[in-house]
Amino acid sequence: MLVGPPGVGKGTQAERLREAFDLDHIATGDLLREHRARGTALGRAAAEHMDAGRLVPDELVEAMVEERLRDSPRFLLDGFPRTLAQAEALTAMLERLGRELTAVLLIDAPDEVVIERIAGRQEGRADDDPETARRRVAVYHEETQPVIDYYEQRGLLHRIDAARPIEAVFADARDTLAALA
Ligand code: AMP
């Protein structure tokens, strides 16, 4: 699993780790954007939360993840869990499926670095405007810090310094996972 602030480069690292370890990349932000593009009930329910830079309600995201996890024997979760309730729901899901987490990689960088990276992104995401980006970073500190503490207490957390070039971050993440897998 990858955890880290918005804009830190989790998507880029996830893509490389997916290739290196043959993992199924499950990115909840991407899945929600796909639902919106298809105009599903979930996509419509998620839209206003996403545009405001806030989190989509836990139960909606949890149901979406459980469905995906069922057919993914080797997965890389990216962007989930983002709240303590989601982390607890994931523990219950994995128990039901008889599976275990190998590691949680905290891809971390200071707020100034991630806000600058979001400002420089070319993807044209509506939630990348400066005000919404700052809201997303604030939501991360409020809602996701307890997730970090949860996995640290369970001895699963590994910190990766992401205020470095992409290659250096990837080498660190890859070596950390390779030592465990
Ligand atoms: P991301 O692409 O990971 O930055 O996610 C974009 C947006 O999707 C977030 O700002 C949230 O509104 C929503 N989102 C993605 N993952 C979750 C999640 N695990 N829980 C709640 N909302 C989420």
Residues whose N, C-alpha, C, O or C-beta is under 5 A from the ligand:
A	BS01	AMP	P6 T28 G29 D30 L32 H49 M50 G53 R54 L55 V56 V61 G79 F80 P81 R82
